């Protein structure tokens, strides 16, 4: 007799990821300003705790298309709390919070002048 409940066990570590829902920055920003915000976040993120290799994997996933991002997240052992990657954990339980501006562009992005 086979076990019928062993199929599709919806485990959090294999949660399918997606881009964040459309969002708006507090004020219109240019692509250059968005890039600077992202660089500042990634430069300081490891100082908030957690492991550098997980931060590196999260950055690579944030900058990749969804298929590659999913593969990166799965291979790094990242546990996805929110499917848009705004809240994740590593295998040791350390929490990683990503702001939406590193994951997608705001709806009020303006052209660089």
For each residue, the residues with C-beta under 8 A, 3 or more apart:
1:
2:
3: 6
4: 7
5: 9
6: 3 9
7: 4
8:
9: 5 6
10:
11: 14
12: 15 79 80 81
13: 74 77 78 79 80
14: 11 74
15: 12 80 83
16: 70 83
17: 61 66 69 70 73 80 83 84 85
18: 66 83 84
19: 66 84 103 104
20: 23 84 85 86 100 103 104
21: 84
22: 107
23: 20 100 104 106 107
24: 106 107 108
25: 28 29 101 106 108 109
26:
27: 108
28: 25 108 109 110
29: 25 33 34 37 106 108 109 110
30: 33 34 109 110 111 112 113
31: 34 35 109 111 112
32: 35 36 112
33: 29 30 36 37
34: 29 30 31 37 38 101 105 106 109
35: 31 32 38 39
36: 32 33 39 40
37: 29 33 34 40 41 101 102
38: 34 35 41 42 101 102
39: 35 36 42 43
40: 36 37 43 44
41: 37 38 44 45 99 101 102
42: 38 39 45 55 59 102
43: 39 40
44: 40 41 47 48
45: 41 42 48 55 59 96
46: 50 52 55
47: 44
48: 44 45 97
49: 94 95
50: 46 54 55 90 94 95 96
51: 54 55 90 92 94
52: 46 55 56
53: 56 57 76
54: 50 51 57 58 76 78 90 94 96
55: 42 45 46 50 51 52 58 59 96
56: 52 53 59 60
57: 53 54 60 61 72 73 75 76 78
58: 54 55 61 62 78 85 88 96 98
59: 42 45 55 56 62 63 102
60: 56 57 63 64 69 72
61: 17 57 58 64 68 69 70 72 73 78 85
62: 58 59 69 85 98 102 103
63: 59 60
64: 60 61 68 69 72
65: 68 69
66: 17 18 19 69 70
67: 70 71
68: 61 64 65 71 72
69: 17 60 61 62 64 65 66 72 73 85
70: 16 17 61 66 67 73 74
71: 67 68 74 75
72: 57 60 61 64 68 69 75 76
73: 17 57 61 69 70 76 78 80 85 88
74: 13 14 70 71 77 78
75: 57 71 72
76: 53 54 57 72 73
77: 13 74 90 91
78: 13 54 57 58 61 73 74 88 89 90 96
79: 12 13 88 89 90 91
80: 12 13 15 17 73 83 85 88
81: 12 87 88 89
82: 85 86 87 88
83: 15 16 17 18 80
84: 17 18 19 20 21 100 103
85: 17 20 58 61 62 69 73 80 82 88 98 103
86: 20 82 97 98 99 100 103
87: 81 82 95 96 97 98
88: 58 73 78 79 80 81 82 85 95 96 98
89: 78 79 81 93 94 95 96
90: 50 51 54 77 78 79 93 94 96
91: 77 79
92: 51
93: 89 90
94: 49 50 51 54 89 90
95: 49 50 87 88 89
96: 45 50 54 55 58 78 87 88 89 90
97: 48 86 87
98: 58 62 85 86 87 88 102 103
99: 41 86 102 103
100: 20 23 84 86 103 104 106
101: 25 34 37 38 41 104 106
102: 37 38 41 42 59 62 98 99
103: 19 20 62 84 85 86 98 99 100
104: 19 20 23 100 101
105: 34 109
106: 23 24 25 29 34 100 101 109
107: 22 23 24
108: 24 25 27 28 29
109: 25 28 29 30 31 34 105 106
110: 28 29 30
111: 30 31
112: 30 31 32
113: 30
